[in-house]
């Protein structure tokens, strides 16, 4: 399971992702930067989805063009790498691809596409814009209530410090995921910050073990 948070602010956009942990033996980063487009790509599903998608972004001149071609690129990647992007011939293309970055015409933006029909309102390979200034995946009513109480209460998104708020949200996601699928979110919190003229990327939190009970109420602004 990939956990990530997208924080869109007036002068930047930030993506915080967890690290893949398999049996406590290894950690793999899940955010892949695309410097020539001033963007970062994150996927949910098989971990090879994002790298295959990134490998074809050379077809685009800027982030606006990538948004236009995002669904077609994802479809082509699936056609030529189906087993690697699904987990094998017995699995369907149940993946999501999220792209965040700096548009030359719109500033900070984020959009996504699906590999398979998930709900009646979402079509495979159609491109959707991320609404609002903050998105967290996975998310549900309980996770959102805790995010609102522990992270957003008293702050506007523009005033949040992504290096503090992002890991805090991932900790909330970790705790709730543990109830259903133990050891699925963990490793580290990797912060990718994208500005008009550059990208910063660094690990802002590490977890030696999968789940840590942390009631620290440190300010996130």
Backbone as ProteinMPNN parsed JSONL, in Angstrom:
{"seq_chain_A": "XXXXXXXXXXXXXXXXXXXXXXXXXXXXXXXXXXXXXXXXXXXXXXXXXXXXXXXXXXXXXXXXXXXXXXXXXXXXXXXXXXXXXXXXXXXXXXXXXXXXXXXXXXXXXXXXXXXXXXXXXXXXXXXXXXXXXXXXXXXXXXXXXXXXXXXXXXXXXXXXXXXXXXXXXXXXXXXXXXXXXXXXXXXXXXXXXXXXXXXXXXXXXXXXXXXXXXXXXXXXX", "coords_chain_A": {"N_chain_A": [[0.843, -1.192, 0.0], [0.583, 2.169, -0.881], [1.146, 5.167, 0.745], [0.407, 8.566, 0.624], [0.659, 12.169, 0.596], [-0.594, 15.155, -0.706], [0.161, 18.495, -0.796], [-0.921, 21.536, -1.642], [0.236, 24.723, -2.081], [0.372, 28.361, -2.267], [2.73, 29.168, -3.563], [4.029, 26.851, -4.236], [4.137, 23.216, -4.494], [3.74, 20.23, -2.684], [4.696, 16.865, -2.13], [4.345, 14.137, -0.108], [5.544, 11.001, 0.617], [5.373, 7.557, 1.704], [7.775, 4.925, 2.484], [8.453, 1.917, 0.75], [8.182, -1.082, 2.476], [9.212, -4.327, 2.999], [8.541, -6.978, 4.834], [10.089, -5.834, 6.809], [12.635, -5.651, 5.802], [13.562, -4.057, 3.707], [13.678, -0.799, 2.109], [12.117, 1.319, -0.178], [11.997, 4.197, -2.127], [9.084, 5.989, -3.227], [8.446, 8.13, -4.794], [8.977, 9.746, -7.837], [10.948, 11.944, -9.462], [10.612, 14.301, -12.159], [12.584, 16.164, -13.601], [12.816, 17.791, -15.967], [10.238, 18.506, -16.492], [9.523, 19.702, -14.223], [8.235, 18.245, -12.117], [6.681, 15.601, -10.16], [6.097, 12.109, -9.866], [3.821, 9.805, -8.553], [2.612, 6.591, -7.737], [-0.085, 4.283, -7.102], [-0.533, 0.889, -6.391], [1.038, -1.751, -8.194], [4.548, -1.485, -7.729], [6.137, -0.858, -9.911], [4.774, 0.754, -11.65], [4.917, 3.656, -11.642], [7.73, 4.15, -12.38], [7.753, 3.091, -15.052], [5.898, 4.797, -16.257], [7.153, 7.307, -15.93], [9.325, 6.937, -17.606], [8.36, 7.484, -20.112], [7.784, 10.144, -20.216], [9.39, 11.816, -21.615], [8.244, 12.423, -23.96], [6.836, 14.729, -23.683], [6.742, 18.306, -23.595], [6.267, 20.126, -21.555], [4.591, 20.501, -18.343], [1.903, 21.0, -18.806], [1.452, 19.791, -21.284], [1.939, 17.168, -20.553], [-0.241, 16.707, -18.886], [-2.297, 16.706, -20.793], [-1.639, 14.428, -22.234], [-1.496, 12.417, -20.438], [-3.283, 10.214, -19.831], [-3.142, 8.734, -22.242], [-0.423, 8.079, -22.308], [-0.235, 6.486, -20.001], [-1.897, 4.37, -20.765], [-0.477, 3.335, -22.977], [1.891, 2.528, -21.701], [0.868, 0.437, -20.149], [0.061, -1.327, -22.158], [2.493, -2.241, -23.248], [3.867, -3.19, -21.084], [2.372, -4.944, -19.506], [2.308, -7.226, -17.644], [4.278, -6.459, -15.795], [3.176, -4.169, -14.779], [0.877, -4.923, -13.591], [1.276, -7.032, -11.914], [1.204, -9.566, -12.848], [-0.222, -12.098, -15.097], [-2.668, -12.868, -14.041], [-3.787, -10.74, -12.8], [-5.506, -7.597, -12.684], [-5.296, -4.225, -14.124], [-5.052, -2.488, -11.698], [-4.299, 0.285, -10.818], [-3.233, 3.607, -9.854], [-2.136, 6.736, -11.039], [-0.482, 9.568, -10.039], [0.315, 12.912, -10.687], [2.205, 15.677, -9.819], [3.146, 19.107, -9.86], [4.758, 22.031, -11.31], [2.981, 24.013, -13.346], [3.485, 25.766, -16.406], [1.536, 27.588, -17.044], [-0.433, 27.573, -15.065], [0.687, 27.415, -12.559], [1.165, 25.771, -9.385], [0.004, 22.485, -9.676], [-1.971, 19.448, -9.688], [-2.737, 16.209, -10.859], [-4.439, 13.186, -11.964], [-4.754, 9.723, -13.063], [-6.453, 6.618, -13.833], [-5.892, 3.057, -14.012], [-7.8, 1.136, -14.231], [-11.341, 0.654, -14.119], [-12.629, 2.039, -11.312], [-14.758, 3.16, -9.745], [-18.189, 4.065, -10.434], [-18.046, 6.661, -11.257], [-15.546, 7.226, -12.238], [-13.421, 6.928, -15.008], [-11.248, 4.666, -16.751], [-8.026, 5.825, -17.648], [-8.845, 8.386, -18.17], [-8.215, 11.801, -17.401], [-8.025, 13.427, -14.303], [-8.343, 16.322, -12.273], [-6.815, 17.174, -9.158], [-8.821, 18.151, -6.578], [-9.079, 20.942, -4.356], [-6.745, 21.853, -1.691], [-5.37, 19.959, -0.292], [-4.677, 16.555, -0.366], [-4.997, 13.215, 0.696], [-3.986, 9.874, 0.498], [-4.059, 6.51, 1.535], [-7.509, 7.258, 2.418], [-10.293, 7.887, 4.549], [-13.413, 8.367, 6.306], [-12.728, 8.287, 9.047], [-9.924, 8.635, 9.05], [-9.789, 11.159, 7.819], [-11.125, 12.749, 9.698], [-9.337, 12.644, 11.826], [-7.093, 13.824, 10.657], [-8.073, 16.409, 10.263], [-8.463, 17.205, 12.931], [-5.902, 16.907, 14.164], [-4.029, 18.047, 12.47], [-4.984, 20.063, 10.659], [-6.596, 21.777, 12.133], [-7.017, 25.058, 13.095], [-5.237, 26.042, 11.259], [-4.511, 27.33, 7.99], [-4.04, 25.703, 4.826], [-1.983, 26.884, 3.425], [-0.351, 27.809, 5.407], [0.782, 25.632, 6.579], [3.585, 23.584, 7.495], [5.033, 21.521, 5.323], [7.014, 19.601, 5.861], [6.53, 18.856, 8.452], [3.725, 18.503, 8.7], [3.152, 16.597, 6.685], [4.518, 14.056, 7.406], [3.115, 13.701, 9.787], [0.5, 13.226, 8.94], [0.91, 10.857, 7.501], [1.592, 9.189, 9.615], [-0.898, 8.999, 10.848], [-2.292, 7.656, 8.81], [-0.808, 5.287, 8.805], [-1.44, 4.213, 11.311], [-4.198, 3.655, 11.064], [-4.187, 1.916, 8.871], [-2.91, -0.259, 9.954], [-4.865, -1.596, 11.319], [-6.204, -3.1, 9.442], [-4.436, -4.108, 7.428], [-1.586, -5.123, 8.418], [1.73, -3.741, 8.632], [1.967, -2.343, 6.172], [2.403, 0.293, 5.528], [5.122, 2.392, 5.782], [8.633, 2.776, 6.75], [9.859, 5.397, 5.669], [9.288, 8.974, 5.512], [9.18, 10.728, 2.658], [9.8, 13.844, 1.397], [8.911, 15.752, -1.33], [9.352, 18.761, -2.788], [8.111, 21.194, -4.922], [8.857, 24.003, -6.756], [8.579, 27.063, -8.668], [10.973, 27.197, -10.087], [12.613, 25.071, -9.324], [13.262, 21.805, -7.8], [13.064, 20.266, -4.658], [14.121, 17.52, -2.676], [13.875, 15.33, 0.036], [14.361, 13.129, 2.846], [12.248, 13.325, 5.557], [11.361, 12.088, 7.798], [11.892, 9.085, 9.583], [11.046, 5.692, 10.225], [12.005, 3.262, 12.352], [10.733, 0.87, 12.797], [7.69, -0.731, 11.686], [5.168, 0.314, 12.749], [4.537, 3.004, 14.836], [3.456, 4.187, 17.859], [2.539, 7.377, 18.407], [1.948, 10.161, 20.167], [2.669, 12.744, 20.084], [2.178, 16.211, 19.996], [3.302, 18.145, 18.356], [3.582, 21.315, 16.752], [2.415, 21.908, 13.433], [2.809, 24.001, 11.841]], "CA_chain_A": [[0.0, 0.0, 0.0], [1.305, 3.434, -0.915], [0.528, 6.299, 1.431], [0.998, 9.837, 0.225], [-0.074, 13.399, 0.891], [-0.309, 16.265, -1.61], [-0.127, 19.787, -0.171], [-0.775, 22.597, -2.649], [0.308, 26.055, -1.508], [0.311, 29.4, -3.292], [3.992, 29.295, -4.301], [4.704, 25.55, -4.315], [3.324, 22.03, -4.257], [4.562, 19.282, -1.932], [4.204, 15.493, -2.101], [5.011, 13.352, 0.93], [5.257, 9.587, 0.396], [6.042, 6.625, 2.6], [8.733, 4.046, 1.824], [8.037, 0.518, 0.668], [8.853, -1.971, 3.422], [8.807, -5.719, 2.8], [9.002, -7.804, 5.935], [11.073, -5.126, 7.612], [13.969, -5.894, 5.256], [14.018, -3.095, 2.713], [12.92, 0.431, 1.923], [12.224, 1.865, -1.526], [11.25, 5.438, -2.293], [7.952, 5.834, -4.141], [8.241, 9.368, -5.55], [9.94, 9.811, -8.934], [10.957, 13.298, -10.003], [10.782, 14.507, -13.599], [13.107, 17.537, -13.546], [12.589, 18.617, -17.158], [8.85, 18.964, -16.44], [9.334, 20.266, -12.882], [7.113, 17.461, -11.622], [6.957, 14.344, -9.469], [5.085, 11.091, -10.155], [3.586, 8.809, -7.51], [1.567, 5.659, -8.157], [-0.599, 3.289, -6.164], [-0.63, -0.376, -7.105], [2.358, -2.368, -8.354], [5.543, -0.423, -7.579], [6.801, -0.534, -11.178], [3.913, 1.601, -12.48], [5.463, 5.013, -11.781], [8.941, 4.192, -13.212], [7.418, 2.918, -16.468], [5.244, 6.022, -16.714], [8.168, 8.365, -16.009], [10.218, 6.677, -18.739], [7.767, 7.985, -21.35], [7.468, 11.572, -20.127], [10.227, 12.552, -22.566], [7.385, 12.792, -25.077], [6.146, 15.983, -23.373], [7.607, 19.483, -23.481], [6.036, 20.768, -20.266], [3.598, 19.806, -17.532], [0.595, 21.127, -19.451], [1.348, 18.748, -22.307], [1.829, 15.881, -19.869], [-1.627, 16.538, -18.458], [-3.084, 16.362, -21.976], [-1.286, 13.105, -22.752], [-1.297, 11.521, -19.294], [-4.037, 8.979, -19.995], [-2.609, 7.975, -23.375], [0.873, 7.528, -21.91], [-0.496, 5.392, -19.064], [-2.445, 3.249, -21.539], [0.605, 2.743, -23.762], [2.766, 1.816, -20.754], [0.206, -0.809, -19.786], [0.055, -2.218, -23.322], [3.809, -2.837, -23.507], [4.451, -3.705, -19.833], [1.196, -5.338, -18.732], [2.598, -8.08, -16.492], [5.06, -5.708, -14.819], [2.358, -3.102, -14.201], [-0.3, -5.493, -12.934], [1.665, -8.074, -10.978], [1.121, -10.875, -13.479], [-1.355, -12.293, -16.011], [-3.916, -13.118, -13.316], [-4.18, -9.519, -12.1], [-5.945, -6.496, -13.526], [-4.518, -2.984, -14.004], [-5.642, -1.695, -10.619], [-3.316, 1.265, -10.365], [-3.508, 5.029, -10.011], [-0.933, 7.536, -11.265], [-0.664, 10.969, -9.644], [1.388, 13.804, -11.12], [2.147, 17.003, -9.201], [4.272, 19.917, -10.299], [4.559, 23.443, -11.615], [2.533, 24.262, -14.713], [3.92, 27.078, -16.891], [0.385, 28.482, -17.201], [-1.338, 27.551, -13.917], [1.396, 27.318, -11.288], [1.127, 24.44, -8.775], [-1.148, 21.671, -10.074], [-1.869, 18.005, -9.468], [-3.768, 15.493, -11.598], [-4.258, 11.737, -11.846], [-5.512, 8.847, -13.947], [-6.632, 5.255, -13.338], [-5.65, 1.984, -14.962], [-8.987, 0.292, -14.323], [-12.547, 1.314, -13.63], [-12.742, 1.828, -9.878], [-16.127, 3.456, -9.344], [-19.009, 4.451, -11.577], [-17.784, 8.049, -11.646], [-14.184, 7.361, -12.75], [-13.154, 6.116, -16.182], [-9.823, 4.388, -16.957], [-7.193, 6.644, -18.537], [-9.301, 9.772, -18.208], [-7.392, 12.584, -16.48], [-8.797, 14.199, -13.332], [-7.571, 17.256, -11.459], [-6.977, 17.071, -7.711], [-9.564, 19.283, -6.04], [-8.672, 21.388, -3.037], [-5.332, 22.121, -1.419], [-4.737, 18.835, 0.402], [-5.212, 15.222, -0.635], [-4.281, 12.117, 1.341], [-4.38, 8.518, 0.122], [-5.477, 6.217, 1.657], [-8.296, 8.167, 3.235], [-11.686, 7.555, 4.809], [-13.998, 9.335, 7.24], [-11.977, 8.296, 10.303], [-8.621, 9.255, 8.797], [-9.983, 12.583, 7.559], [-11.471, 13.408, 10.958], [-8.117, 12.774, 12.618], [-6.266, 14.828, 9.985], [-8.652, 17.718, 10.569], [-8.258, 17.519, 14.345], [-4.509, 16.946, 14.597], [-3.145, 18.733, 11.523], [-5.552, 21.239, 10.007], [-7.329, 22.659, 13.037], [-6.332, 26.299, 13.428], [-4.289, 26.426, 10.213], [-4.823, 27.208, 6.569], [-3.05, 24.835, 4.186], [-0.84, 27.705, 3.021], [0.501, 28.052, 6.575], [1.351, 24.373, 7.056], [4.934, 23.169, 7.124], [4.892, 20.169, 4.775], [7.957, 18.664, 6.472], [5.94, 18.401, 9.708], [2.35, 18.056, 8.49], [3.135, 15.385, 5.871], [4.768, 12.866, 8.218], [2.053, 13.55, 10.778], [-0.63, 12.584, 8.265], [1.287, 9.475, 7.205], [1.466, 8.45, 10.869], [-2.324, 8.709, 11.004], [-2.605, 6.61, 7.834], [-0.158, 4.057, 9.288], [-2.198, 3.677, 12.441], [-5.462, 3.096, 10.586], [-3.894, 0.776, 7.997], [-2.499, -1.377, 10.795], [-6.056, -2.313, 11.758], [-6.658, -3.994, 8.375], [-3.317, -4.747, 6.725], [-0.377, -4.773, 9.166], [3.035, -3.589, 7.973], [1.809, -1.95, 4.778], [2.856, 1.675, 5.363], [6.238, 2.601, 6.697], [9.952, 3.062, 6.203], [10.236, 6.793, 5.844], [8.468, 9.988, 4.849], [9.997, 11.45, 1.688], [9.172, 15.099, 0.988], [9.308, 16.346, -2.604], [8.791, 20.113, -2.872], [8.293, 21.724, -6.271], [8.665, 25.443, -6.884], [8.556, 27.5, -10.06], [12.257, 27.028, -10.776], [13.448, 23.966, -8.849], [12.681, 20.723, -7.007], [13.813, 19.791, -3.491], [13.653, 16.21, -2.217], [14.633, 14.862, 1.196], [13.648, 12.336, 3.835], [11.975, 14.178, 6.713], [11.023, 11.255, 8.95], [12.171, 7.661, 9.401], [10.479, 4.813, 11.227], [12.816, 2.04, 12.437], [9.826, -0.259, 12.705], [6.53, -0.395, 10.867], [4.149, 1.131, 13.392], [4.979, 3.683, 16.047], [2.406, 4.962, 18.506], [3.137, 8.683, 18.676], [0.923, 11.13, 20.534], [3.292, 14.06, 20.115], [1.316, 17.23, 19.415], [4.153, 19.201, 17.818], [2.93, 22.178, 15.779], [2.711, 21.591, 12.042], [2.934, 25.261, 11.101]], "C_chain_A": [[0.88, 1.244, 0.0], [0.5, 4.489, -0.179], [1.205, 7.57, 0.951], [0.067, 10.984, 0.565], [0.355, 14.443, -0.134], [-0.754, 17.553, -0.931], [0.139, 20.875, -1.207], [-0.84, 23.96, -1.971], [0.437, 27.09, -2.623], [1.567, 29.471, -4.147], [4.709, 27.976, -4.51], [3.68, 24.43, -4.199], [4.233, 20.963, -3.678], [3.895, 17.906, -1.939], [5.024, 14.725, -1.079], [4.582, 11.902, 0.752], [5.946, 8.738, 1.453], [7.043, 5.804, 1.797], [8.234, 2.618, 1.837], [8.861, -0.325, 1.632], [8.317, -3.378, 3.217], [9.397, -6.556, 3.924], [10.061, -7.145, 6.795], [12.476, -5.193, 7.054], [14.455, -4.813, 4.308], [13.117, -1.893, 2.604], [13.175, 0.949, 0.512], [11.411, 3.15, -1.586], [10.187, 5.271, -3.369], [7.673, 7.074, -4.976], [9.352, 9.512, -6.583], [9.873, 11.192, -9.581], [11.173, 13.287, -11.515], [11.279, 15.943, -13.765], [12.795, 18.387, -14.768], [11.145, 19.113, -17.265], [8.528, 19.636, -15.114], [8.158, 19.578, -12.187], [7.611, 16.24, -10.862], [5.788, 13.401, -9.732], [5.034, 10.091, -9.007], [2.488, 7.879, -8.013], [1.125, 4.802, -6.988], [-0.89, 2.033, -6.963], [0.747, -1.004, -7.155], [3.427, -1.275, -8.422], [6.274, -0.053, -8.865], [5.986, 0.417, -12.051], [4.535, 2.969, -12.713], [6.748, 5.05, -12.612], [8.666, 4.003, -14.702], [6.782, 4.184, -17.03], [6.266, 7.14, -16.903], [9.045, 8.184, -17.242], [9.666, 7.205, -20.058], [7.399, 9.465, -21.288], [8.36, 12.408, -21.031], [9.413, 13.003, -23.776], [6.749, 14.172, -24.895], [7.136, 17.124, -23.159], [7.451, 20.189, -22.148], [4.902, 20.042, -19.553], [2.196, 19.908, -18.134], [0.404, 20.051, -20.518], [1.24, 17.368, -21.665], [0.404, 15.659, -19.375], [-2.503, 16.11, -19.633], [-2.86, 14.909, -22.399], [-1.195, 12.042, -21.665], [-2.008, 10.185, -19.474], [-3.507, 8.111, -21.121], [-1.264, 7.339, -23.035], [0.675, 6.344, -20.971], [-1.02, 4.164, -19.802], [-1.343, 2.551, -22.342], [1.567, 1.968, -22.862], [2.169, 0.47, -20.377], [0.245, -1.804, -20.941], [1.387, -2.934, -23.507], [4.444, -3.444, -22.256], [3.371, -4.294, -18.927], [1.55, -6.17, -17.501], [3.343, -7.323, -15.401], [4.237, -4.627, -14.128], [1.108, -3.613, -13.506], [0.062, -6.513, -11.867], [1.535, -9.466, -11.557], [-0.148, -11.032, -14.293], [-2.69, -12.503, -15.315], [-4.45, -11.877, -12.611], [-4.585, -8.44, -13.099], [-5.122, -5.242, -13.272], [-5.087, -2.044, -12.945], [-4.595, -0.739, -10.055], [-3.838, 2.679, -10.588], [-2.173, 5.741, -10.191], [-1.258, 8.989, -10.944], [0.556, 11.775, -10.072], [1.174, 15.164, -10.465], [3.341, 17.807, -9.677], [3.876, 21.343, -10.582], [4.216, 23.604, -13.09], [2.999, 25.642, -15.166], [2.777, 28.068, -17.044], [-0.482, 28.59, -15.949], [-0.627, 27.527, -12.569], [1.295, 25.918, -10.713], [-0.154, 23.688, -9.125], [-0.892, 20.214, -9.722], [-3.025, 17.334, -10.198], [-3.463, 14.002, -11.558], [-5.098, 11.003, -12.881], [-5.527, 7.441, -13.36], [-6.306, 4.24, -14.431], [-6.845, 1.081, -15.157], [-10.162, 1.045, -13.733], [-12.722, 1.01, -12.15], [-14.145, 2.064, -9.359], [-16.89, 3.924, -10.577], [-18.684, 5.85, -12.079], [-16.389, 8.257, -12.225], [-13.952, 6.397, -13.909], [-11.654, 5.876, -16.339], [-9.208, 5.337, -17.977], [-7.782, 8.029, -18.838], [-8.523, 10.538, -17.144], [-8.291, 13.457, -15.61], [-7.867, 15.127, -12.564], [-7.838, 17.002, -9.986], [-7.685, 18.327, -7.221], [-9.03, 19.662, -4.663], [-7.171, 21.512, -2.896], [-4.625, 20.975, -0.722], [-5.448, 17.541, 0.04], [-4.353, 14.196, 0.076], [-4.848, 10.8, 0.826], [-3.514, 7.529, 0.887], [-6.187, 7.222, 2.568], [-9.691, 7.588, 3.417], [-12.188, 8.547, 5.855], [-13.2, 9.423, 8.539], [-10.614, 8.957, 10.141], [-8.784, 10.758, 8.611], [-10.318, 13.344, 8.836], [-10.232, 13.63, 11.814], [-7.161, 13.784, 11.991], [-6.764, 16.229, 10.321], [-8.348, 18.133, 12.003], [-6.792, 17.755, 14.675], [-3.587, 17.764, 13.691], [-3.718, 20.064, 11.042], [-6.209, 22.228, 10.957], [-6.495, 23.889, 13.406], [-5.374, 26.794, 12.366], [-4.964, 26.441, 8.847], [-3.735, 26.343, 5.944], [-1.808, 25.624, 3.799], [0.128, 27.956, 4.176], [1.14, 26.778, 7.117], [2.814, 24.248, 6.654], [4.847, 21.734, 6.608], [5.833, 19.156, 5.416], [7.469, 18.155, 7.818], [4.544, 17.816, 9.491], [2.291, 16.746, 7.705], [3.401, 14.119, 6.668], [3.685, 12.621, 9.26], [0.842, 12.843, 10.158], [-0.308, 11.13, 7.937], [1.243, 8.621, 8.468], [0.01, 8.081, 11.133], [-2.738, 7.589, 10.05], [-2.028, 5.271, 8.279], [-0.987, 3.4, 10.379], [-3.492, 3.014, 11.975], [-5.228, 1.891, 9.675], [-3.537, -0.463, 8.805], [-3.695, -2.213, 11.236], [-6.513, -3.338, 10.723], [-5.522, -4.787, 7.74], [-2.015, -4.371, 7.423], [0.848, -4.656, 8.264], [2.913, -3.214, 6.497], [2.253, -0.522, 4.505], [4.027, 1.893, 6.301], [7.527, 2.981, 6.02], [10.395, 4.473, 6.464], [9.167, 7.692, 5.233], [9.398, 10.804, 3.968], [9.224, 12.674, 1.211], [9.764, 15.572, -0.335], [8.592, 17.683, -2.734], [9.124, 20.701, -4.238], [7.916, 23.2, -6.295], [8.727, 25.805, -8.368], [9.836, 27.15, -10.793], [13.117, 25.893, -10.255], [12.63, 22.959, -8.045], [13.618, 20.412, -5.849], [13.248, 18.437, -3.077], [14.522, 15.738, -1.062], [13.735, 14.014, 2.092], [13.483, 13.181, 5.091], [11.557, 13.389, 7.944], [11.36, 9.814, 8.614], [11.551, 6.885, 10.546], [11.3, 3.526, 11.263], [11.97, 0.782, 12.322], [8.568, 0.207, 11.979], [5.599, 0.606, 11.536], [4.692, 1.704, 14.687], [3.803, 4.453, 16.611], [3.014, 6.274, 18.962], [2.025, 9.675, 18.945], [1.482, 12.53, 20.629], [2.413, 15.067, 19.388], [2.126, 18.404, 18.891], [3.42, 19.992, 16.746], [3.356, 21.812, 14.367], [2.808, 22.851, 11.199], [4.228, 25.955, 11.464]], "O_chain_A": [[1.814, 1.352, 0.795], [-0.686, 4.681, -0.449], [2.432, 7.64, 0.88], [-1.13, 10.805, 0.789], [1.548, 14.594, -0.401], [-1.912, 17.685, -0.537], [1.283, 21.106, -1.598], [-1.85, 24.309, -1.36], [0.594, 26.732, -3.79], [1.489, 29.799, -5.331], [5.871, 27.964, -4.916], [2.52, 24.656, -3.855], [5.37, 20.804, -4.123], [2.68, 17.795, -1.774], [6.25, 14.667, -1.17], [3.387, 11.606, 0.738], [6.962, 9.134, 2.025], [7.152, 5.962, 0.581], [7.657, 2.162, 2.825], [10.091, -0.288, 1.605], [7.106, -3.598, 3.257], [10.601, -6.811, 3.96], [10.85, -7.832, 7.444], [13.428, -4.833, 7.747], [15.663, -4.666, 4.123], [11.939, -1.949, 2.959], [14.32, 1.009, 0.065], [10.263, 3.182, -1.144], [10.367, 4.501, -4.313], [6.75, 7.069, -5.79], [10.533, 9.412, -6.247], [8.86, 11.56, -10.175], [11.82, 12.398, -12.067], [10.485, 16.843, -14.038], [12.534, 19.583, -14.633], [10.857, 20.028, -18.036], [7.404, 20.088, -14.896], [7.217, 20.228, -11.732], [8.79, 15.891, -10.909], [4.637, 13.83, -9.812], [6.064, 9.596, -8.548], [1.534, 8.331, -8.647], [1.858, 4.617, -6.017], [-1.424, 2.096, -8.071], [1.547, -0.804, -6.241], [3.238, -0.259, -9.091], [6.964, 0.965, -8.906], [6.47, 0.845, -13.099], [4.667, 3.401, -13.859], [6.863, 5.909, -13.485], [9.276, 4.678, -15.531], [7.09, 4.595, -18.149], [6.247, 7.839, -17.916], [9.464, 9.165, -17.856], [10.415, 7.36, -21.022], [6.769, 9.985, -22.209], [8.11, 13.602, -21.2], [9.851, 13.872, -24.531], [6.186, 14.724, -25.841], [8.223, 16.93, -22.613], [8.405, 20.791, -21.654], [4.325, 19.093, -20.084], [1.391, 18.99, -17.981], [-0.676, 19.471, -20.639], [0.533, 16.498, -22.174], [-0.105, 14.539, -19.438], [-3.36, 15.24, -19.479], [-3.784, 14.243, -22.866], [-0.853, 10.893, -21.946], [-1.397, 9.132, -19.29], [-3.426, 6.891, -20.981], [-0.991, 6.203, -23.423], [1.335, 5.315, -21.118], [-0.625, 3.04, -19.493], [-1.283, 1.322, -22.382], [2.008, 0.876, -23.219], [2.884, -0.528, -20.295], [0.443, -2.999, -20.721], [1.413, -4.107, -23.881], [5.455, -4.139, -22.356], [3.45, -4.156, -17.707], [1.115, -5.831, -16.401], [3.076, -7.518, -14.215], [4.564, -4.214, -13.015], [0.365, -2.84, -12.902], [-0.759, -6.826, -11.005], [1.731, -10.452, -10.845], [-1.053, -10.202, -14.2], [-3.74, -12.333, -15.934], [-5.454, -11.95, -11.903], [-4.069, -8.383, -14.216], [-4.34, -5.191, -12.323], [-5.544, -0.945, -13.257], [-4.078, -0.939, -8.956], [-4.744, 2.916, -11.387], [-1.184, 5.376, -9.555], [-2.188, 9.568, -11.505], [1.693, 11.363, -9.844], [0.086, 15.734, -10.549], [4.425, 17.259, -9.877], [2.818, 21.813, -10.164], [5.046, 23.365, -13.967], [2.92, 26.598, -14.394], [3.018, 29.27, -17.163], [-1.192, 29.581, -15.776], [-1.285, 27.612, -11.532], [1.333, 24.949, -11.472], [-1.257, 24.185, -8.9], [0.244, 19.801, -9.489], [-4.154, 17.822, -10.165], [-2.368, 13.596, -11.169], [-6.013, 11.562, -13.486], [-4.714, 7.111, -12.497], [-6.429, 4.529, -15.621], [-6.909, 0.337, -16.136], [-9.985, 1.969, -12.939], [-12.938, -0.141, -11.77], [-14.669, 1.245, -8.604], [-16.301, 4.15, -11.634], [-19.016, 6.189, -13.215], [-16.072, 9.363, -12.664], [-14.246, 5.206, -13.809], [-10.861, 6.784, -16.088], [-9.792, 5.614, -19.025], [-7.255, 8.755, -19.681], [-8.205, 9.981, -16.093], [-9.194, 14.133, -16.103], [-6.737, 14.758, -12.243], [-8.956, 16.655, -9.603], [-7.2, 19.44, -7.429], [-8.585, 18.804, -3.901], [-6.42, 21.304, -3.849], [-3.404, 21.006, -0.57], [-6.673, 17.447, 0.128], [-3.125, 14.289, 0.064], [-6.065, 10.641, 0.733], [-2.294, 7.7, 0.888], [-5.566, 7.925, 3.365], [-10.203, 6.886, 2.545], [-11.464, 9.463, 6.242], [-13.015, 10.515, 9.077], [-10.194, 9.744, 10.99], [-8.02, 11.544, 9.17], [-9.846, 14.463, 9.033], [-10.088, 14.674, 12.45], [-6.487, 14.524, 12.709], [-5.974, 17.124, 10.624], [-8.012, 19.29, 12.258], [-6.466, 18.703, 15.39], [-2.486, 18.133, 14.1], [-3.016, 21.075, 11.02], [-6.361, 23.401, 10.618], [-5.403, 23.766, 13.961], [-4.756, 27.846, 12.533], [-5.877, 25.658, 8.585], [-2.627, 26.259, 6.476], [-0.698, 25.092, 3.841], [1.294, 28.28, 3.95], [1.963, 26.846, 8.03], [3.227, 24.744, 5.607], [4.607, 20.818, 7.394], [5.496, 17.975, 5.51], [7.945, 17.122, 8.289], [4.218, 16.76, 10.034], [1.478, 15.876, 8.016], [2.597, 13.189, 6.62], [3.373, 11.475, 9.582], [0.238, 11.969, 10.78], [-1.168, 10.261, 8.08], [0.89, 7.443, 8.4], [-0.281, 6.975, 11.589], [-3.459, 6.673, 10.446], [-2.682, 4.236, 8.145], [-1.207, 2.189, 10.37], [-3.838, 1.929, 12.443], [-6.006, 0.937, 9.711], [-3.826, -1.585, 8.39], [-3.555, -3.407, 11.499], [-7.14, -4.336, 11.078], [-5.637, -5.996, 7.54], [-1.394, -3.377, 7.045], [0.984, -5.373, 7.273], [3.67, -3.714, 5.665], [2.461, -0.162, 3.346], [3.928, 1.604, 7.493], [7.54, 3.445, 4.879], [11.201, 4.732, 7.358], [8.266, 7.229, 4.533], [10.295, 11.488, 4.462], [8.119, 12.55, 0.682], [10.974, 15.768, -0.446], [7.363, 17.73, -2.784], [10.282, 20.704, -4.657], [6.814, 23.588, -5.909], [8.91, 24.933, -9.218], [9.806, 26.839, -11.984], [14.258, 25.75, -10.697], [11.486, 23.211, -7.666], [14.83, 20.307, -6.038], [12.035, 18.229, -3.12], [15.75, 15.74, -1.156], [12.513, 14.163, 2.093], [14.463, 13.696, 5.63], [11.412, 13.962, 9.024], [11.14, 9.368, 7.488], [11.526, 7.346, 11.687], [11.291, 2.77, 10.291], [12.426, -0.243, 11.816], [8.407, 1.393, 11.695], [5.275, 1.639, 10.949], [5.235, 0.985, 15.525], [3.215, 5.284, 15.919], [3.906, 6.285, 19.81], [1.243, 9.994, 18.05], [0.841, 13.416, 21.195], [1.954, 14.8, 18.278], [1.677, 19.547, 18.976], [2.714, 19.413, 15.92], [4.509, 21.453, 14.127], [2.881, 22.774, 9.972], [4.517, 27.033, 10.945]]}, "name": "protein", "num_of_chains": 1, "seq": "XXXXXXXXXXXXXXXXXXXXXXXXXXXXXXXXXXXXXXXXXXXXXXXXXXXXXXXXXXXXXXXXXXXXXXXXXXXXXXXXXXXXXXXXXXXXXXXXXXXXXXXXXXXXXXXXXXXXXXXXXXXXXXXXXXXXXXXXXXXXXXXXXXXXXXXXXXXXXXXXXXXXXXXXXXXXXXXXXXXXXXXXXXXXXXXXXXXXXXXXXXXXXXXXXXXXXXXXXXXXX"}
